[in-house]
């Protein structure tokens, strides 16, 4: 439902407070307050969806998506916003990156290993809405920055493919298997 020139800012994940929905709400409110053109899209479902819909009445809510529907939702977005600081591994962040989206994520464990701050997106201090807003606003206002970071994100995501991960694991096993054995003490 967005105009072609309107940047689509997407969140994907379980719609629960621990994903820092408070930051999500504040970022979209600040974008509105600053009259920065955007369209909010929430991909996912969860127990706090009704609350989020009340707080973000202009947002599009897709519900839970999988497969081609999920891929289409990522492909329709321009920026991925994920303020959660409780992830052990940011699968949704990696999916967004693989879709060529620049990401704005919490500088926390699940995102820090994926996002290269300033290259593939931005890492904002966990819980600091102003930092998230500043990063999202920059990407919303600058299509060239979005494009450049999105391309870098796509390139980086390939390093996390199953093939790359398995090749790395196999190489470690081969190094261990060929290492000289130490005598037992």
ZADO-1210 file (C-alpha; in nm, 4 decimals, padded with zeros to 6 digits):
<atoms>
<atom x="00.0000" y="00.0000" z="00.0000" code="UNK" pos="1"/>
<atom x="00.2979" y="00.2376" z="-00.0209" code="UNK" pos="2"/>
<atom x="00.3753" y="00.4746" z="-00.3057" code="UNK" pos="3"/>
<atom x="00.6793" y="00.3752" z="-00.5131" code="UNK" pos="4"/>
<atom x="00.8971" y="00.6496" z="-00.3619" code="UNK" pos="5"/>
<atom x="00.7831" y="00.5802" z="-00.0031" code="UNK" pos="6"/>
<atom x="01.0394" y="00.3784" z="00.1921" code="UNK" pos="7"/>
<atom x="00.8907" y="00.0682" z="00.3523" code="UNK" pos="8"/>
<atom x="01.0326" y="00.0048" z="00.7001" code="UNK" pos="9"/>
<atom x="00.9726" y="-00.3570" z="00.8040" code="UNK" pos="10"/>
<atom x="00.9908" y="-00.5476" z="01.1300" code="UNK" pos="11"/>
<atom x="00.9705" y="-00.9278" z="01.1279" code="UNK" pos="12"/>
<atom x="00.9379" y="-01.1590" z="01.4225" code="UNK" pos="13"/>
<atom x="00.7131" y="-01.2667" z="01.7042" code="UNK" pos="14"/>
<atom x="00.5054" y="-00.9731" z="01.8141" code="UNK" pos="15"/>
<atom x="00.5935" y="-00.9805" z="02.1836" code="UNK" pos="16"/>
<atom x="00.7206" y="-00.7085" z="02.4170" code="UNK" pos="17"/>
<atom x="01.0624" y="-00.8725" z="02.4613" code="UNK" pos="18"/>
<atom x="01.1356" y="-00.7797" z="02.0980" code="UNK" pos="19"/>
<atom x="01.1404" y="-00.4183" z="02.2227" code="UNK" pos="20"/>
<atom x="00.8124" y="-00.3136" z="02.0669" code="UNK" pos="21"/>
<atom x="00.8428" y="00.0037" z="02.2755" code="UNK" pos="22"/>
<atom x="01.1401" y="00.1101" z="02.0605" code="UNK" pos="23"/>
<atom x="00.9541" y="00.0136" z="01.7427" code="UNK" pos="24"/>
<atom x="00.6561" y="00.2285" z="01.8454" code="UNK" pos="25"/>
<atom x="00.8758" y="00.5233" z="01.9364" code="UNK" pos="26"/>
<atom x="01.0770" y="00.5105" z="01.6124" code="UNK" pos="27"/>
<atom x="00.7617" y="00.5147" z="01.3998" code="UNK" pos="28"/>
<atom x="00.6135" y="00.7961" z="01.6120" code="UNK" pos="29"/>
<atom x="00.9323" y="01.0011" z="01.5658" code="UNK" pos="30"/>
<atom x="00.9319" y="00.9391" z="01.1909" code="UNK" pos="31"/>
<atom x="00.5732" y="01.0651" z="01.1820" code="UNK" pos="32"/>
<atom x="00.6620" y="01.3648" z="01.4007" code="UNK" pos="33"/>
<atom x="00.9529" y="01.4565" z="01.1747" code="UNK" pos="34"/>
<atom x="00.7305" y="01.4193" z="00.8645" code="UNK" pos="35"/>
<atom x="00.9676" y="01.1593" z="00.7178" code="UNK" pos="36"/>
<atom x="00.7877" y="00.9695" z="00.4443" code="UNK" pos="37"/>
<atom x="00.7640" y="00.5976" z="00.5277" code="UNK" pos="38"/>
<atom x="00.5327" y="00.2988" z="00.5486" code="UNK" pos="39"/>
<atom x="00.5543" y="00.0696" z="00.8515" code="UNK" pos="40"/>
<atom x="00.5057" y="-00.3034" z="00.7906" code="UNK" pos="41"/>
<atom x="00.4907" y="-00.5568" z="01.0716" code="UNK" pos="42"/>
<atom x="00.5570" y="-00.9147" z="00.9592" code="UNK" pos="43"/>
<atom x="00.4609" y="-01.1710" z="01.2198" code="UNK" pos="44"/>
<atom x="00.2108" y="-01.2382" z="01.4901" code="UNK" pos="45"/>
<atom x="00.1987" y="-01.2831" z="01.8636" code="UNK" pos="46"/>
<atom x="00.0228" y="-01.1983" z="02.1862" code="UNK" pos="47"/>
<atom x="00.0996" y="-00.8251" z="02.1620" code="UNK" pos="48"/>
<atom x="-00.0277" y="-00.7744" z="01.8070" code="UNK" pos="49"/>
<atom x="-00.3545" y="-00.6076" z="01.9149" code="UNK" pos="50"/>
<atom x="-00.1635" y="-00.3616" z="02.1352" code="UNK" pos="51"/>
<atom x="00.0809" y="-00.2853" z="01.8530" code="UNK" pos="52"/>
<atom x="-00.2056" y="-00.2329" z="01.6070" code="UNK" pos="53"/>
<atom x="-00.3633" y="00.0179" z="01.8467" code="UNK" pos="54"/>
<atom x="-00.0311" y="00.2012" z="01.8850" code="UNK" pos="55"/>
<atom x="00.0562" y="00.1892" z="01.5127" code="UNK" pos="56"/>
<atom x="-00.2798" y="00.2303" z="01.3363" code="UNK" pos="57"/>
<atom x="-00.1202" y="00.3325" z="01.0047" code="UNK" pos="58"/>
<atom x="00.1049" y="00.0256" z="00.9892" code="UNK" pos="59"/>
<atom x="00.0359" y="-00.2734" z="00.7679" code="UNK" pos="60"/>
<atom x="00.0202" y="-00.6030" z="00.9581" code="UNK" pos="61"/>
<atom x="00.0808" y="-00.9149" z="00.7489" code="UNK" pos="62"/>
<atom x="00.0454" y="-01.1772" z="01.0195" code="UNK" pos="63"/>
<atom x="00.2690" y="-01.4850" z="01.0235" code="UNK" pos="64"/>
<atom x="00.4256" y="-01.5536" z="00.6824" code="UNK" pos="65"/>
<atom x="00.6395" y="-01.8346" z="00.5432" code="UNK" pos="66"/>
<atom x="00.7993" y="-01.9328" z="00.2148" code="UNK" pos="67"/>
<atom x="00.7310" y="-01.7179" z="-00.0881" code="UNK" pos="68"/>
<atom x="00.4936" y="-01.4900" z="00.1055" code="UNK" pos="69"/>
<atom x="00.7704" y="-01.4097" z="00.3544" code="UNK" pos="70"/>
<atom x="01.0258" y="-01.3627" z="00.0768" code="UNK" pos="71"/>
<atom x="00.7823" y="-01.1295" z="-00.0990" code="UNK" pos="72"/>
<atom x="00.7357" y="-00.9244" z="00.2166" code="UNK" pos="73"/>
<atom x="01.1119" y="-00.8786" z="00.2551" code="UNK" pos="74"/>
<atom x="01.1433" y="-00.7984" z="-00.1163" code="UNK" pos="75"/>
<atom x="00.8751" y="-00.5298" z="-00.0789" code="UNK" pos="76"/>
<atom x="01.0641" y="-00.3554" z="00.2029" code="UNK" pos="77"/>
<atom x="01.3425" y="-00.0975" z="00.1862" code="UNK" pos="78"/>
<atom x="01.4766" y="-00.1060" z="00.5438" code="UNK" pos="79"/>
<atom x="01.4677" y="-00.3696" z="00.8169" code="UNK" pos="80"/>
<atom x="01.4192" y="-00.2470" z="01.1752" code="UNK" pos="81"/>
<atom x="01.4821" y="-00.4931" z="01.4588" code="UNK" pos="82"/>
<atom x="01.5301" y="-00.3449" z="01.8069" code="UNK" pos="83"/>
<atom x="01.5302" y="-00.6777" z="01.9951" code="UNK" pos="84"/>
<atom x="01.8285" y="-00.7252" z="02.2252" code="UNK" pos="85"/>
<atom x="01.7396" y="-01.0796" z="02.3353" code="UNK" pos="86"/>
<atom x="01.8295" y="-01.2791" z="02.0227" code="UNK" pos="87"/>
<atom x="02.0877" y="-01.5556" z="02.0358" code="UNK" pos="88"/>
<atom x="02.1111" y="-01.5556" z="01.6560" code="UNK" pos="89"/>
<atom x="01.9228" y="-01.3067" z="01.4411" code="UNK" pos="90"/>
<atom x="01.7612" y="-01.5327" z="01.1822" code="UNK" pos="91"/>
<atom x="01.5181" y="-01.2611" z="01.0710" code="UNK" pos="92"/>
<atom x="01.8079" y="-01.0161" z="01.0398" code="UNK" pos="93"/>
<atom x="01.9971" y="-01.2604" z="00.8192" code="UNK" pos="94"/>
<atom x="01.6837" y="-01.3171" z="00.6090" code="UNK" pos="95"/>
<atom x="01.6485" y="-00.9412" z="00.5626" code="UNK" pos="96"/>
<atom x="02.0144" y="-00.9075" z="00.4688" code="UNK" pos="97"/>
<atom x="01.9834" y="-01.1942" z="00.2195" code="UNK" pos="98"/>
<atom x="01.6938" y="-01.0002" z="00.0676" code="UNK" pos="99"/>
<atom x="01.9222" y="-00.7006" z="00.0152" code="UNK" pos="100"/>
<atom x="01.7872" y="-00.4864" z="00.2977" code="UNK" pos="101"/>
<atom x="01.9972" y="-00.2521" z="00.5070" code="UNK" pos="102"/>
<atom x="01.9298" y="-00.3287" z="00.8712" code="UNK" pos="103"/>
<atom x="01.8928" y="-00.1220" z="01.1866" code="UNK" pos="104"/>
<atom x="01.9348" y="-00.3551" z="01.4818" code="UNK" pos="105"/>
<atom x="02.0244" y="-00.3511" z="01.8483" code="UNK" pos="106"/>
<atom x="02.3957" y="-00.3680" z="01.9185" code="UNK" pos="107"/>
<atom x="02.3459" y="-00.7000" z="02.0948" code="UNK" pos="108"/>
<atom x="02.4542" y="-01.0618" z="02.0558" code="UNK" pos="109"/>
<atom x="02.2053" y="-01.1785" z="01.7918" code="UNK" pos="110"/>
<atom x="02.2706" y="-00.8907" z="01.5532" code="UNK" pos="111"/>
<atom x="02.6283" y="-00.7889" z="01.6291" code="UNK" pos="112"/>
<atom x="02.7698" y="-01.0978" z="01.4575" code="UNK" pos="113"/>
<atom x="02.5705" y="-01.0254" z="01.1406" code="UNK" pos="114"/>
<atom x="02.5479" y="-00.6491" z="01.0886" code="UNK" pos="115"/>
<atom x="02.8608" y="-00.4532" z="01.0023" code="UNK" pos="116"/>
<atom x="02.7823" y="-00.1123" z="01.1474" code="UNK" pos="117"/>
<atom x="02.7986" y="00.1571" z="00.8809" code="UNK" pos="118"/>
<atom x="02.8454" y="-00.0954" z="00.5984" code="UNK" pos="119"/>
<atom x="02.5484" y="-00.3354" z="00.5905" code="UNK" pos="120"/>
<atom x="02.3289" y="-00.1287" z="00.8192" code="UNK" pos="121"/>
<atom x="02.3467" y="00.0292" z="01.1614" code="UNK" pos="122"/>
<atom x="02.3796" y="-00.1059" z="01.5138" code="UNK" pos="123"/>
<atom x="02.2075" y="00.1097" z="01.7728" code="UNK" pos="124"/>
<atom x="02.2687" y="00.0860" z="02.1470" code="UNK" pos="125"/>
<atom x="02.0042" y="-00.1438" z="02.2927" code="UNK" pos="126"/>
<atom x="01.7063" y="00.0459" z="02.4272" code="UNK" pos="127"/>
<atom x="01.8102" y="00.3848" z="02.2853" code="UNK" pos="128"/>
<atom x="01.5171" y="00.4932" z="02.0691" code="UNK" pos="129"/>
<atom x="01.6936" y="00.8109" z="01.9546" code="UNK" pos="130"/>
<atom x="01.9791" y="00.6093" z="01.8013" code="UNK" pos="131"/>
<atom x="01.7352" y="00.3767" z="01.6244" code="UNK" pos="132"/>
<atom x="01.5373" y="00.6747" z="01.4943" code="UNK" pos="133"/>
<atom x="01.8501" y="00.8523" z="01.3686" code="UNK" pos="134"/>
<atom x="01.9627" y="00.5439" z="01.1751" code="UNK" pos="135"/>
<atom x="01.6193" y="00.4680" z="01.0277" code="UNK" pos="136"/>
<atom x="01.5683" y="00.8348" z="00.9348" code="UNK" pos="137"/>
<atom x="01.9019" y="00.8439" z="00.7514" code="UNK" pos="138"/>
<atom x="01.8078" y="00.5361" z="00.5497" code="UNK" pos="139"/>
<atom x="01.4548" y="00.6628" z="00.4836" code="UNK" pos="140"/>
<atom x="01.5885" y="00.9937" z="00.3520" code="UNK" pos="141"/>
<atom x="01.8796" y="00.8586" z="00.1448" code="UNK" pos="142"/>
<atom x="01.7939" y="00.6057" z="-00.1282" code="UNK" pos="143"/>
<atom x="02.1589" y="00.5815" z="-00.2343" code="UNK" pos="144"/>
<atom x="02.2640" y="00.4863" z="00.1194" code="UNK" pos="145"/>
<atom x="01.9832" y="00.2267" z="00.1330" code="UNK" pos="146"/>
<atom x="02.0944" y="00.0790" z="-00.1974" code="UNK" pos="147"/>
<atom x="02.4621" y="00.0666" z="-00.1051" code="UNK" pos="148"/>
<atom x="02.4044" y="-00.0848" z="00.2383" code="UNK" pos="149"/>
<atom x="02.1469" y="-00.3281" z="00.0999" code="UNK" pos="150"/>
<atom x="02.3945" y="-00.4561" z="-00.1587" code="UNK" pos="151"/>
<atom x="02.6605" y="-00.4958" z="00.1111" code="UNK" pos="152"/>
<atom x="02.4124" y="-00.6753" z="00.3352" code="UNK" pos="153"/>
<atom x="02.3262" y="-00.9193" z="00.0569" code="UNK" pos="154"/>
<atom x="02.6942" y="-00.9890" z="-00.0072" code="UNK" pos="155"/>
<atom x="02.7647" y="-01.0423" z="00.3633" code="UNK" pos="156"/>
<atom x="02.4673" y="-01.2767" z="00.4058" code="UNK" pos="157"/>
<atom x="02.6262" y="-01.5275" z="00.1678" code="UNK" pos="158"/>
<atom x="02.8996" y="-01.5907" z="00.4271" code="UNK" pos="159"/>
<atom x="02.6269" y="-01.7398" z="00.6479" code="UNK" pos="160"/>
<atom x="02.4901" y="-01.9898" z="00.3942" code="UNK" pos="161"/>
<atom x="02.4626" y="-02.3558" z="00.4958" code="UNK" pos="162"/>
<atom x="02.7314" y="-02.4376" z="00.2419" code="UNK" pos="163"/>
<atom x="02.9722" y="-02.1803" z="00.3874" code="UNK" pos="164"/>
<atom x="02.8998" y="-02.2878" z="00.7456" code="UNK" pos="165"/>
<atom x="02.9465" y="-02.6580" z="00.6642" code="UNK" pos="166"/>
<atom x="03.2689" y="-02.5878" z="00.4693" code="UNK" pos="167"/>
<atom x="03.4046" y="-02.4003" z="00.7719" code="UNK" pos="168"/>
<atom x="03.3068" y="-02.6832" z="01.0064" code="UNK" pos="169"/>
<atom x="03.4662" y="-02.9425" z="00.7786" code="UNK" pos="170"/>
<atom x="03.7875" y="-02.7364" z="00.7594" code="UNK" pos="171"/>
<atom x="03.8034" y="-02.7236" z="01.1394" code="UNK" pos="172"/>
<atom x="03.7535" y="-03.1002" z="01.1632" code="UNK" pos="173"/>
<atom x="04.0247" y="-03.1591" z="00.9034" code="UNK" pos="174"/>
<atom x="04.2688" y="-02.9364" z="01.0962" code="UNK" pos="175"/>
<atom x="04.1936" y="-03.1238" z="01.4171" code="UNK" pos="176"/>
<atom x="04.2235" y="-03.4645" z="01.2502" code="UNK" pos="177"/>
<atom x="04.5613" y="-03.3771" z="01.0972" code="UNK" pos="178"/>
<atom x="04.7054" y="-03.2150" z="01.4110" code="UNK" pos="179"/>
<atom x="04.9754" y="-03.4143" z="01.5918" code="UNK" pos="180"/>
<atom x="04.8396" y="-03.6070" z="01.8883" code="UNK" pos="181"/>
<atom x="04.9551" y="-03.5019" z="02.2306" code="UNK" pos="182"/>
<atom x="05.0699" y="-03.7634" z="02.4744" code="UNK" pos="183"/>
<atom x="04.8324" y="-03.8312" z="02.7616" code="UNK" pos="184"/>
<atom x="04.9557" y="-03.7076" z="03.0952" code="UNK" pos="185"/>
</atoms>
